[in-house]
Structures are given as C-alpha cells and as structure tokens.
Amino acid sequence: MGIEYDRDTDAAFVWLGTSPTARVIEGELWPEELKGHIGLVFDSQKRLIGLEVLFASEHLPGDLLVRDS
C-alpha cells in the first residue's frame, strides 16, 4: 500500500498494490453515498487498485498524509 498526498489540492491517492506499474488508472467510480469525496480507482482489468480522496485532511488521519509516498 502506498499513499500520495498533494497538500495544495488536499487530495490523496491510496494505492492498494505496491507496484508502481499497477498504478495505471483506466476507470473511476464516485459513489453518491461518499458525496463525491472518495472515488474508487480501477485498472484496465476492472480490478480495484486504489482510492482517490478529495478533502483528504477531513477523511484521513493526519499521520497518513505526512508519510512519504
């Protein structure tokens, strides 16, 4: 698992795999229940590879947002 955080936009990617080559986004799903703040990110084979979190400082613990990606 890896986390990439952009402080300027307060957005984070939470990657479920460890391989950077698996981080090719082919599709996203933004459930209404999550108010458009958290999106599910899929690869070309429709496997869940991560989450995109908008307003990350509101949704994720602060210690996750200061880690190196």
N, CA, C and O atoms as a Tripos MOL2 file, in Angstrom:
@<TRIPOS>MOLECULE
protein
  276   275    69     0     0
PROTEIN
NO_CHARGES

@<TRIPOS>ATOM
      1 N           0.8510   -1.1720    0.0000 N.3       1 MET1
      2 CA          0.0000    0.0000    0.0000 C.3       1 MET1
      3 C           0.8970    1.2350    0.0000 C.2       1 MET1
      4 O           1.9360    1.2630    0.6590 O.2       1 MET1
      5 N           0.4860    2.2390   -0.7370 N.am      2 GLY2
      6 CA          1.2180    3.4900   -0.7680 C.3       2 GLY2
      7 C           0.2490    4.6550   -0.7820 C.2       2 GLY2
      8 O          -0.8980    4.5280   -1.2120 O.2       2 GLY2
      9 N           0.7270    5.7890   -0.3040 N.am      3 ILE3
     10 CA         -0.1160    6.9820   -0.2500 C.3       3 ILE3
     11 C           0.6240    8.1350   -0.9080 C.2       3 ILE3
     12 O           1.7940    8.3840   -0.6150 O.2       3 ILE3
     13 N          -0.0650    8.8300   -1.7950 N.am      4 GLU4
     14 CA          0.4600   10.0510   -2.3970 C.3       4 GLU4
     15 C          -0.4830   11.1760   -1.9900 C.2       4 GLU4
     16 O          -1.6930   11.0800   -2.1900 O.2       4 GLU4
     17 N           0.0680   12.2340   -1.4240 N.am      5 TYR5
     18 CA         -0.7520   13.3350   -0.9370 C.3       5 TYR5
     19 C          -0.2790   14.6400   -1.5560 C.2       5 TYR5
     20 O           0.9160   14.9380   -1.5600 O.2       5 TYR5
     21 N          -1.2170   15.4140   -2.0760 N.am      6 ASP6
     22 CA         -0.9320   16.7350   -2.6220 C.3       6 ASP6
     23 C          -1.5420   17.7610   -1.6760 C.2       6 ASP6
     24 O          -2.7570   17.9560   -1.6480 O.2       6 ASP6
     25 N          -0.6850   18.4070   -0.9090 N.am      7 ARG7
     26 CA         -1.1360   19.3650    0.0990 C.3       7 ARG7
     27 C          -1.8640   20.5500   -0.5440 C.2       7 ARG7
     28 O          -2.8240   21.0670    0.0250 O.2       7 ARG7
     29 N          -1.4090   20.9840   -1.7350 N.am      8 ASP8
     30 CA         -2.0210   22.1370   -2.4020 C.3       8 ASP8
     31 C          -3.4880   21.9120   -2.7450 C.2       8 ASP8
     32 O          -4.3040   22.8260   -2.6360 O.2       8 ASP8
     33 N          -3.8200   20.6890   -3.1620 N.am      9 THR9
     34 CA         -5.2010   20.3930   -3.5350 C.3       9 THR9
     35 C          -5.9430   19.6090   -2.4480 C.2       9 THR9
     36 O          -7.1420   19.3590   -2.5680 O.2       9 THR9
     37 N          -5.2220   19.2210   -1.3840 N.am     10 ASP10
     38 CA         -5.7760   18.4130   -0.2970 C.3      10 ASP10
     39 C          -6.4170   17.1420   -0.8470 C.2      10 ASP10
     40 O          -7.5190   16.7580   -0.4550 O.2      10 ASP10
     41 N          -5.6910   16.4980   -1.7730 N.am     11 ALA11
     42 CA         -6.1630   15.2590   -2.3820 C.3      11 ALA11
     43 C          -5.1130   14.1710   -2.1700 C.2      11 ALA11
     44 O          -3.9120   14.4420   -2.1600 O.2      11 ALA11
     45 N          -5.5840   12.9480   -2.0040 N.am     12 ALA12
     46 CA         -4.6740   11.8230   -1.7860 C.3      12 ALA12
     47 C          -5.0920   10.6390   -2.6390 C.2      12 ALA12
     48 O          -6.2740   10.4250   -2.9100 O.2      12 ALA12
     49 N          -4.0900    9.8780   -3.0550 N.am     13 PHE13
     50 CA         -4.3170    8.5770   -3.6610 C.3      13 PHE13
     51 C          -3.8500    7.5460   -2.6500 C.2      13 PHE13
     52 O          -2.7360    7.6360   -2.1330 O.2      13 PHE13
     53 N          -4.6920    6.5750   -2.3690 N.am     14 VAL14
     54 CA         -4.3250    5.4480   -1.5240 C.3      14 VAL14
     55 C          -4.2600    4.2460   -2.4480 C.2      14 VAL14
     56 O          -5.2810    3.7180   -2.8880 O.2      14 VAL14
     57 N          -3.0300    3.8250   -2.7340 N.am     15 TRP15
     58 CA         -2.8150    2.7130   -3.6550 C.3      15 TRP15
     59 C          -2.8480    1.4000   -2.8920 C.2      15 TRP15
     60 O          -2.2060    1.2710   -1.8500 O.2      15 TRP15
     61 N          -3.5870    0.4310   -3.4000 N.am     16 LEU16
     62 CA         -3.7200   -0.8480   -2.7150 C.3      16 LEU16
     63 C          -2.5750   -1.7920   -3.0300 C.2      16 LEU16
     64 O          -2.2480   -2.6490   -2.2090 O.2      16 LEU16
     65 N          -1.9620   -1.6610   -4.1840 N.am     17 GLY17
     66 CA         -0.8300   -2.5050   -4.5440 C.3      17 GLY17
     67 C           0.4760   -1.7910   -4.2560 C.2      17 GLY17
     68 O           0.4880   -0.5920   -3.9770 O.2      17 GLY17
     69 N           1.5600   -2.5140   -4.3220 N.am     18 THR18
     70 CA          2.8670   -1.9200   -4.0610 C.3      18 THR18
     71 C           3.6300   -1.6000   -5.3350 C.2      18 THR18
     72 O           4.6130   -0.8600   -5.2940 O.2      18 THR18
     73 N           3.2010   -2.1370   -6.4530 N.am     19 SER19
     74 CA          3.9200   -1.9490   -7.7090 C.3      19 SER19
     75 C           3.4980   -0.6610   -8.4060 C.2      19 SER19
     76 O           2.3130   -0.4680   -8.6790 O.2      19 SER19
     77 N           4.4610    0.2330   -8.7010 N.am     20 PRO20
     78 CA          4.1160    1.4730   -9.4220 C.3      20 PRO20
     79 C           3.5370    1.2040  -10.8090 C.2      20 PRO20
     80 O           2.7830    2.0280  -11.3260 O.2      20 PRO20
     81 N           3.8720    0.0700  -11.4190 N.am     21 THR21
     82 CA          3.3280   -0.2380  -12.7440 C.3      21 THR21
     83 C           1.8490   -0.5830  -12.6690 C.2      21 THR21
     84 O           1.1410   -0.5010  -13.6730 O.2      21 THR21
     85 N           1.3760   -0.9700  -11.4870 N.am     22 ALA22
     86 CA         -0.0430   -1.2910  -11.3130 C.3      22 ALA22
     87 C          -0.8740   -0.0240  -11.1240 C.2      22 ALA22
     88 O          -2.0900   -0.1010  -10.9430 O.2      22 ALA22
     89 N          -0.2310    1.1330  -11.1660 N.am     23 ARG23
     90 CA         -0.9190    2.3890  -10.8930 C.3      23 ARG23
     91 C          -1.3660    3.0940  -12.1700 C.2      23 ARG23
     92 O          -1.3120    4.3210  -12.2590 O.2      23 ARG23
     93 N          -1.7960    2.3320  -13.1330 N.am     24 VAL24
     94 CA         -2.3240    2.9040  -14.3680 C.3      24 VAL24
     95 C          -3.8430    2.9100  -14.2540 C.2      24 VAL24
     96 O          -4.4830    1.8590  -14.2570 O.2      24 VAL24
     97 N          -4.4040    4.0980  -14.1550 N.am     25 ILE25
     98 CA         -5.8420    4.2380  -13.9430 C.3      25 ILE25
     99 C          -6.5680    4.1350  -15.2760 C.2      25 ILE25
    100 O          -6.2680    4.8630  -16.2210 O.2      25 ILE25
    101 N          -7.5200    3.2250  -15.3350 N.am     26 GLU26
    102 CA         -8.3340    3.0500  -16.5370 C.3      26 GLU26
    103 C          -9.7900    3.4100  -16.2930 C.2      26 GLU26
    104 O         -10.5560    3.5600  -17.2450 O.2      26 GLU26
    105 N         -10.1830    3.5510  -15.0420 N.am     27 GLY27
    106 CA        -11.5650    3.8960  -14.7380 C.3      27 GLY27
    107 C         -11.7250    4.3220  -13.3010 C.2      27 GLY27
    108 O         -10.9230    3.9690  -12.4360 O.2      27 GLY27
    109 N         -12.7770    5.0910  -13.0550 N.am     28 GLU28
    110 CA        -13.0800    5.5680  -11.7060 C.3      28 GLU28
    111 C         -14.5740    5.4820  -11.4630 C.2      28 GLU28
    112 O         -15.3730    5.5540  -12.3970 O.2      28 GLU28
    113 N         -14.9420    5.3300  -10.2060 N.am     29 LEU29
    114 CA        -16.3390    5.3220   -9.7890 C.3      29 LEU29
    115 C         -16.4390    6.2020   -8.5550 C.2      29 LEU29
    116 O         -15.7150    5.9960   -7.5800 O.2      29 LEU29
    117 N         -17.3380    7.1870   -8.5940 N.am     30 TRP30
    118 CA        -17.5140    8.1300   -7.4950 C.3      30 TRP30
    119 C         -18.9100    7.9470   -6.9070 C.2      30 TRP30
    120 O         -19.8520    8.6050   -7.3480 O.2      30 TRP30
    121 N         -19.0600    7.0540   -5.9090 N.am     31 PRO31
    122 CA        -20.3770    6.7820   -5.3270 C.3      31 PRO31
    123 C         -21.0020    8.0270   -4.6900 C.2      31 PRO31
    124 O         -20.3390    8.7850   -3.9820 O.2      31 PRO31
    125 N         -22.2730    8.2100   -4.9570 N.am     32 GLU32
    126 CA        -23.0100    9.3410   -4.3800 C.3      32 GLU32
    127 C         -23.0060    9.2970   -2.8560 C.2      32 GLU32
    128 O         -23.0070   10.3350   -2.1950 O.2      32 GLU32
    129 N         -23.0010    8.0900   -2.3090 N.am     33 GLU33
    130 CA        -23.0280    7.9330   -0.8520 C.3      33 GLU33
    131 C         -21.7950    8.5460   -0.1880 C.2      33 GLU33
    132 O         -21.8170    8.8700    0.9990 O.2      33 GLU33
    133 N         -20.7290    8.6990   -0.9570 N.am     34 LEU34
    134 CA        -19.4920    9.2700   -0.4200 C.3      34 LEU34
    135 C         -19.3500   10.7440   -0.7910 C.2      34 LEU34
    136 O         -18.2670   11.3190   -0.6830 O.2      34 LEU34
    137 N         -20.4440   11.3410   -1.2250 N.am     35 LYS35
    138 CA        -20.5540   12.7750   -1.5050 C.3      35 LYS35
    139 C         -19.5300   13.2820   -2.5220 C.2      35 LYS35
    140 O         -19.1700   14.4600   -2.5170 O.2      35 LYS35
    141 N         -19.0690   12.3900   -3.3880 N.am     36 GLY36
    142 CA        -18.0890   12.7970   -4.3870 C.3      36 GLY36
    143 C         -16.7240   13.1010   -3.8110 C.2      36 GLY36
    144 O         -15.8880   13.7080   -4.4810 O.2      36 GLY36
    145 N         -16.4860   12.6870   -2.5740 N.am     37 HIS37
    146 CA        -15.2010   12.9560   -1.9270 C.3      37 HIS37
    147 C         -14.2310   11.7950   -2.0690 C.2      37 HIS37
    148 O         -13.0170   11.9910   -2.0140 O.2      37 HIS37
    149 N         -14.7530   10.5850   -2.2490 N.am     38 ILE38
    150 CA        -13.9080    9.3960   -2.3250 C.3      38 ILE38
    151 C         -14.2970    8.5950   -3.5640 C.2      38 ILE38
    152 O         -15.4490    8.2010   -3.7440 O.2      38 ILE38
    153 N         -13.2940    8.3700   -4.4090 N.am     39 GLY39
    154 CA        -13.5270    7.6310   -5.6390 C.3      39 GLY39
    155 C         -12.7780    6.3130   -5.6340 C.2      39 GLY39
    156 O         -11.6980    6.2050   -5.0530 O.2      39 GLY39
    157 N         -13.3470    5.3230   -6.2760 N.am     40 LEU40
    158 CA        -12.7130    4.0220   -6.4370 C.3      40 LEU40
    159 C         -11.9780    4.0300   -7.7690 C.2      40 LEU40
    160 O         -12.5390    4.4430   -8.7840 O.2      40 LEU40
    161 N         -10.7460    3.5840   -7.7740 N.am     41 VAL41
    162 CA         -9.8880    3.6410   -8.9560 C.3      41 VAL41
    163 C          -9.6090    2.2200   -9.4320 C.2      41 VAL41
    164 O          -9.2300    1.3550   -8.6420 O.2      41 VAL41
    165 N          -9.8010    1.9860  -10.7350 N.am     42 PHE42
    166 CA         -9.6710    0.6490  -11.3140 C.3      42 PHE42
    167 C          -8.6230    0.6100  -12.4180 C.2      42 PHE42
    168 O          -8.3340    1.6210  -13.0580 O.2      42 PHE42
    169 N          -8.0580   -0.5810  -12.6280 N.am     43 ASP43
    170 CA         -7.1260   -0.7650  -13.7290 C.3      43 ASP43
    171 C          -7.8790   -1.2580  -14.9650 C.2      43 ASP43
    172 O          -9.1070   -1.3360  -14.9530 O.2      43 ASP43
    173 N          -7.1600   -1.5860  -16.0140 N.am     44 SER44
    174 CA         -7.7870   -1.9880  -17.2800 C.3      44 SER44
    175 C          -8.5520   -3.3030  -17.1790 C.2      44 SER44
    176 O          -9.4010   -3.5900  -18.0230 O.2      44 SER44
    177 N          -8.2620   -4.1010  -16.1620 N.am     45 GLN45
    178 CA         -8.9720   -5.3670  -15.9690 C.3      45 GLN45
    179 C         -10.0920   -5.2320  -14.9420 C.2      45 GLN45
    180 O         -10.6220   -6.2250  -14.4440 O.2      45 GLN45
    181 N         -10.4430   -3.9700  -14.6330 N.am     46 LYS46
    182 CA        -11.5300   -3.6410  -13.7080 C.3      46 LYS46
    183 C         -11.2640   -4.1150  -12.2800 C.2      46 LYS46
    184 O         -12.1890   -4.4110  -11.5240 O.2      46 LYS46
    185 N          -9.9740   -4.1790  -11.9290 N.am     47 ARG47
    186 CA         -9.6090   -4.5150  -10.5550 C.3      47 ARG47
    187 C          -9.4270   -3.2170   -9.7850 C.2      47 ARG47
    188 O          -8.8890   -2.2430  -10.3110 O.2      47 ARG47
    189 N          -9.8750   -3.2090   -8.5420 N.am     48 LEU48
    190 CA         -9.7080   -2.0560   -7.6750 C.3      48 LEU48
    191 C          -8.2330   -1.9320   -7.3210 C.2      48 LEU48
    192 O          -7.6430   -2.8530   -6.7560 O.2      48 LEU48
    193 N          -7.6320   -0.7750   -7.6600 N.am     49 ILE49
    194 CA         -6.2150   -0.5800   -7.3670 C.3      49 ILE49
    195 C          -5.9760    0.5500   -6.3690 C.2      49 ILE49
    196 O          -4.8590    0.7310   -5.8850 O.2      49 ILE49
    197 N          -7.0290    1.3070   -6.0650 N.am     50 GLY50
    198 CA         -6.8290    2.3770   -5.1010 C.3      50 GLY50
    199 C          -8.0490    3.2380   -4.8860 C.2      50 GLY50
    200 O          -9.1220    2.9990   -5.4390 O.2      50 GLY50
    201 N          -7.8460    4.2520   -4.0610 N.am     51 LEU51
    202 CA         -8.8850    5.2280   -3.7510 C.3      51 LEU51
    203 C          -8.3340    6.6190   -4.0040 C.2      51 LEU51
    204 O          -7.1720    6.8960   -3.7040 O.2      51 LEU51
    205 N          -9.1530    7.4820   -4.5470 N.am     52 GLU52
    206 CA         -8.7940    8.8830   -4.6470 C.3      52 GLU52
    207 C          -9.6470    9.6150   -3.6190 C.2      52 GLU52
    208 O         -10.8710    9.4900   -3.6140 O.2      52 GLU52
    209 N          -8.9950   10.3770   -2.7530 N.am     53 VAL53
    210 CA         -9.6930   11.0260   -1.6500 C.3      53 VAL53
    211 C          -9.5330   12.5390   -1.7800 C.2      53 VAL53
    212 O          -8.4340   13.0770   -1.6490 O.2      53 VAL53
    213 N         -10.6530   13.2090   -2.0390 N.am     54 LEU54
    214 CA        -10.6610   14.6600   -2.0570 C.3      54 LEU54
    215 C         -10.9470   15.1460   -0.6370 C.2      54 LEU54
    216 O         -11.5740   14.4330    0.1460 O.2      54 LEU54
    217 N         -10.4940   16.3520   -0.3020 N.am     55 PHE55
    218 CA        -10.6180   16.8480    1.0710 C.3      55 PHE55
    219 C         -10.0000   15.8310    2.0330 C.2      55 PHE55
    220 O         -10.5690   15.5070    3.0750 O.2      55 PHE55
    221 N          -8.8280   15.3410    1.6530 N.am     56 ALA56
    222 CA         -8.1740   14.2400    2.3680 C.3      56 ALA56
    223 C          -7.9470   14.5410    3.8430 C.2      56 ALA56
    224 O          -8.0600   13.6430    4.6780 O.2      56 ALA56
    225 N          -7.6310   15.7750    4.1750 N.am     57 SER57
    226 CA         -7.3750   16.0940    5.5860 C.3      57 SER57
    227 C          -8.6230   15.9460    6.4470 C.2      57 SER57
    228 O          -8.5190   15.8420    7.6700 O.2      57 SER57
    229 N          -9.7930   15.9340    5.8300 N.am     58 GLU58
    230 CA        -11.0440   15.7140    6.5670 C.3      58 GLU58
    231 C         -11.3650   14.2340    6.7210 C.2      58 GLU58
    232 O         -12.0780   13.8450    7.6460 O.2      58 GLU58
    233 N         -10.8370   13.3990    5.8100 N.am     59 HIS59
    234 CA        -11.2290   11.9880    5.7710 C.3      59 HIS59
    235 C         -10.1580   11.0090    6.2380 C.2      59 HIS59
    236 O         -10.4760    9.8760    6.6010 O.2      59 HIS59
    237 N          -8.8980   11.4260    6.2340 N.am     60 LEU60
    238 CA         -7.8100   10.5090    6.5700 C.3      60 LEU60
    239 C          -7.0460   11.0160    7.7930 C.2      60 LEU60
    240 O          -6.9660   12.2230    8.0230 O.2      60 LEU60
    241 N          -6.4900   10.0960    8.5710 N.am     61 PRO61
    242 CA         -5.6780   10.5040    9.7210 C.3      61 PRO61
    243 C          -4.4640   11.3090    9.2540 C.2      61 PRO61
    244 O          -3.8600   10.9900    8.2300 O.2      61 PRO61
    245 N          -4.1170   12.3290    9.9910 N.am     62 GLY62
    246 CA         -3.0250   13.2060    9.6320 C.3      62 GLY62
    247 C          -1.6930   12.5020    9.4600 C.2      62 GLY62
    248 O          -0.8870   12.9060    8.6210 O.2      62 GLY62
    249 N          -1.4400   11.4340   10.2530 N.am     63 ASP63
    250 CA         -0.1590   10.7360   10.1290 C.3      63 ASP63
    251 C          -0.0050   10.0310    8.7830 C.2      63 ASP63
    252 O           1.1200    9.7950    8.3430 O.2      63 ASP63
    253 N          -1.0970    9.6960    8.1300 N.am     64 LEU64
    254 CA         -1.0160    9.1230    6.7850 C.3      64 LEU64
    255 C          -0.6250   10.1720    5.7540 C.2      64 LEU64
    256 O           0.0200    9.8500    4.7560 O.2      64 LEU64
    257 N          -1.0020   11.4040    5.9820 N.am     65 LEU65
    258 CA         -0.7830   12.4530    4.9980 C.3      65 LEU65
    259 C           0.6280   13.0310    5.0540 C.2      65 LEU65
    260 O           1.0120   13.7890    4.1640 O.2      65 LEU65
    261 N           1.3910   12.6960    6.0580 N.am     66 VAL66
    262 CA          2.7610   13.1980    6.1350 C.3      66 VAL66
    263 C           3.7840   12.1430    5.7440 C.2      66 VAL66
    264 O           4.9810   12.4260    5.6970 O.2      66 VAL66
    265 N           3.3240   10.9330    5.4640 N.am     67 ARG67
    266 CA          4.2260    9.8700    5.0220 C.3      67 ARG67
    267 C           4.7610   10.1780    3.6400 C.2      67 ARG67
    268 O           4.1240   10.8600    2.8370 O.2      67 ARG67
    269 N           5.9600    9.6510    3.3860 N.am     68 ASP68
    270 CA          6.4900    9.7070    2.0120 C.3      68 ASP68
    271 C           5.7260    8.7010    1.1870 C.2      68 ASP68
    272 O           5.3540    7.6320    1.6700 O.2      68 ASP68
    273 N           5.4940    9.0580   -0.0820 N.am     69 SER69
    274 CA          4.7550    8.1320   -0.9530 C.3      69 SER69
    275 C           5.6470    7.0190   -1.4230 C.2      69 SER69
    276 O           5.2020    6.1430   -2.1650 O.2      69 SER69
@<TRIPOS>BOND
     1     1     2 1
     2     2     3 1
     3     3     4 2
     4     3     5 am
     5     5     6 1
     6     6     7 1
     7     7     8 2
     8     7     9 am
     9     9    10 1
    10    10    11 1
    11    11    12 2
    12    11    13 am
    13    13    14 1
    14    14    15 1
    15    15    16 2
    16    15    17 am
    17    17    18 1
    18    18    19 1
    19    19    20 2
    20    19    21 am
    21    21    22 1
    22    22    23 1
    23    23    24 2
    24    23    25 am
    25    25    26 1
    26    26    27 1
    27    27    28 2
    28    27    29 am
    29    29    30 1
    30    30    31 1
    31    31    32 2
    32    31    33 am
    33    33    34 1
    34    34    35 1
    35    35    36 2
    36    35    37 am
    37    37    38 1
    38    38    39 1
    39    39    40 2
    40    39    41 am
    41    41    42 1
    42    42    43 1
    43    43    44 2
    44    43    45 am
    45    45    46 1
    46    46    47 1
    47    47    48 2
    48    47    49 am
    49    49    50 1
    50    50    51 1
    51    51    52 2
    52    51    53 am
    53    53    54 1
    54    54    55 1
    55    55    56 2
    56    55    57 am
    57    57    58 1
    58    58    59 1
    59    59    60 2
    60    59    61 am
    61    61    62 1
    62    62    63 1
    63    63    64 2
    64    63    65 am
    65    65    66 1
    66    66    67 1
    67    67    68 2
    68    67    69 am
    69    69    70 1
    70    70    71 1
    71    71    72 2
    72    71    73 am
    73    73    74 1
    74    74    75 1
    75    75    76 2
    76    75    77 am
    77    77    78 1
    78    78    79 1
    79    79    80 2
    80    79    81 am
    81    81    82 1
    82    82    83 1
    83    83    84 2
    84    83    85 am
    85    85    86 1
    86    86    87 1
    87    87    88 2
    88    87    89 am
    89    89    90 1
    90    90    91 1
    91    91    92 2
    92    91    93 am
    93    93    94 1
    94    94    95 1
    95    95    96 2
    96    95    97 am
    97    97    98 1
    98    98    99 1
    99    99   100 2
   100    99   101 am
   101   101   102 1
   102   102   103 1
   103   103   104 2
   104   103   105 am
   105   105   106 1
   106   106   107 1
   107   107   108 2
   108   107   109 am
   109   109   110 1
   110   110   111 1
   111   111   112 2
   112   111   113 am
   113   113   114 1
   114   114   115 1
   115   115   116 2
   116   115   117 am
   117   117   118 1
   118   118   119 1
   119   119   120 2
   120   119   121 am
   121   121   122 1
   122   122   123 1
   123   123   124 2
   124   123   125 am
   125   125   126 1
   126   126   127 1
   127   127   128 2
   128   127   129 am
   129   129   130 1
   130   130   131 1
   131   131   132 2
   132   131   133 am
   133   133   134 1
   134   134   135 1
   135   135   136 2
   136   135   137 am
   137   137   138 1
   138   138   139 1
   139   139   140 2
   140   139   141 am
   141   141   142 1
   142   142   143 1
   143   143   144 2
   144   143   145 am
   145   145   146 1
   146   146   147 1
   147   147   148 2
   148   147   149 am
   149   149   150 1
   150   150   151 1
   151   151   152 2
   152   151   153 am
   153   153   154 1
   154   154   155 1
   155   155   156 2
   156   155   157 am
   157   157   158 1
   158   158   159 1
   159   159   160 2
   160   159   161 am
   161   161   162 1
   162   162   163 1
   163   163   164 2
   164   163   165 am
   165   165   166 1
   166   166   167 1
   167   167   168 2
   168   167   169 am
   169   169   170 1
   170   170   171 1
   171   171   172 2
   172   171   173 am
   173   173   174 1
   174   174   175 1
   175   175   176 2
   176   175   177 am
   177   177   178 1
   178   178   179 1
   179   179   180 2
   180   179   181 am
   181   181   182 1
   182   182   183 1
   183   183   184 2
   184   183   185 am
   185   185   186 1
   186   186   187 1
   187   187   188 2
   188   187   189 am
   189   189   190 1
   190   190   191 1
   191   191   192 2
   192   191   193 am
   193   193   194 1
   194   194   195 1
   195   195   196 2
   196   195   197 am
   197   197   198 1
   198   198   199 1
   199   199   200 2
   200   199   201 am
   201   201   202 1
   202   202   203 1
   203   203   204 2
   204   203   205 am
   205   205   206 1
   206   206   207 1
   207   207   208 2
   208   207   209 am
   209   209   210 1
   210   210   211 1
   211   211   212 2
   212   211   213 am
   213   213   214 1
   214   214   215 1
   215   215   216 2
   216   215   217 am
   217   217   218 1
   218   218   219 1
   219   219   220 2
   220   219   221 am
   221   221   222 1
   222   222   223 1
   223   223   224 2
   224   223   225 am
   225   225   226 1
   226   226   227 1
   227   227   228 2
   228   227   229 am
   229   229   230 1
   230   230   231 1
   231   231   232 2
   232   231   233 am
   233   233   234 1
   234   234   235 1
   235   235   236 2
   236   235   237 am
   237   237   238 1
   238   238   239 1
   239   239   240 2
   240   239   241 am
   241   241   242 1
   242   242   243 1
   243   243   244 2
   244   243   245 am
   245   245   246 1
   246   246   247 1
   247   247   248 2
   248   247   249 am
   249   249   250 1
   250   250   251 1
   251   251   252 2
   252   251   253 am
   253   253   254 1
   254   254   255 1
   255   255   256 2
   256   255   257 am
   257   257   258 1
   258   258   259 1
   259   259   260 2
   260   259   261 am
   261   261   262 1
   262   262   263 1
   263   263   264 2
   264   263   265 am
   265   265   266 1
   266   266   267 1
   267   267   268 2
   268   267   269 am
   269   269   270 1
   270   270   271 1
   271   271   272 2
   272   271   273 am
   273   273   274 1
   274   274   275 1
   275   275   276 2
@<TRIPOS>SUBSTRUCTURE
     1 MET1         2 RESIDUE 1 A MET
     2 GLY2         6 RESIDUE 1 A GLY
     3 ILE3        10 RESIDUE 1 A ILE
     4 GLU4        14 RESIDUE 1 A GLU
     5 TYR5        18 RESIDUE 1 A TYR
     6 ASP6        22 RESIDUE 1 A ASP
     7 ARG7        26 RESIDUE 1 A ARG
     8 ASP8        30 RESIDUE 1 A ASP
     9 THR9        34 RESIDUE 1 A THR
    10 ASP10       38 RESIDUE 1 A ASP
    11 ALA11       42 RESIDUE 1 A ALA
    12 ALA12       46 RESIDUE 1 A ALA
    13 PHE13       50 RESIDUE 1 A PHE
    14 VAL14       54 RESIDUE 1 A VAL
    15 TRP15       58 RESIDUE 1 A TRP
    16 LEU16       62 RESIDUE 1 A LEU
    17 GLY17       66 RESIDUE 1 A GLY
    18 THR18       70 RESIDUE 1 A THR
    19 SER19       74 RESIDUE 1 A SER
    20 PRO20       78 RESIDUE 1 A PRO
    21 THR21       82 RESIDUE 1 A THR
    22 ALA22       86 RESIDUE 1 A ALA
    23 ARG23       90 RESIDUE 1 A ARG
    24 VAL24       94 RESIDUE 1 A VAL
    25 ILE25       98 RESIDUE 1 A ILE
    26 GLU26      102 RESIDUE 1 A GLU
    27 GLY27      106 RESIDUE 1 A GLY
    28 GLU28      110 RESIDUE 1 A GLU
    29 LEU29      114 RESIDUE 1 A LEU
    30 TRP30      118 RESIDUE 1 A TRP
    31 PRO31      122 RESIDUE 1 A PRO
    32 GLU32      126 RESIDUE 1 A GLU
    33 GLU33      130 RESIDUE 1 A GLU
    34 LEU34      134 RESIDUE 1 A LEU
    35 LYS35      138 RESIDUE 1 A LYS
    36 GLY36      142 RESIDUE 1 A GLY
    37 HIS37      146 RESIDUE 1 A HIS
    38 ILE38      150 RESIDUE 1 A ILE
    39 GLY39      154 RESIDUE 1 A GLY
    40 LEU40      158 RESIDUE 1 A LEU
    41 VAL41      162 RESIDUE 1 A VAL
    42 PHE42      166 RESIDUE 1 A PHE
    43 ASP43      170 RESIDUE 1 A ASP
    44 SER44      174 RESIDUE 1 A SER
    45 GLN45      178 RESIDUE 1 A GLN
    46 LYS46      182 RESIDUE 1 A LYS
    47 ARG47      186 RESIDUE 1 A ARG
    48 LEU48      190 RESIDUE 1 A LEU
    49 ILE49      194 RESIDUE 1 A ILE
    50 GLY50      198 RESIDUE 1 A GLY
    51 LEU51      202 RESIDUE 1 A LEU
    52 GLU52      206 RESIDUE 1 A GLU
    53 VAL53      210 RESIDUE 1 A VAL
    54 LEU54      214 RESIDUE 1 A LEU
    55 PHE55      218 RESIDUE 1 A PHE
    56 ALA56      222 RESIDUE 1 A ALA
    57 SER57      226 RESIDUE 1 A SER
    58 GLU58      230 RESIDUE 1 A GLU
    59 HIS59      234 RESIDUE 1 A HIS
    60 LEU60      238 RESIDUE 1 A LEU
    61 PRO61      242 RESIDUE 1 A PRO
    62 GLY62      246 RESIDUE 1 A GLY
    63 ASP63      250 RESIDUE 1 A ASP
    64 LEU64      254 RESIDUE 1 A LEU
    65 LEU65      258 RESIDUE 1 A LEU
    66 VAL66      262 RESIDUE 1 A VAL
    67 ARG67      266 RESIDUE 1 A ARG
    68 ASP68      270 RESIDUE 1 A ASP
    69 SER69      274 RESIDUE 1 A SER
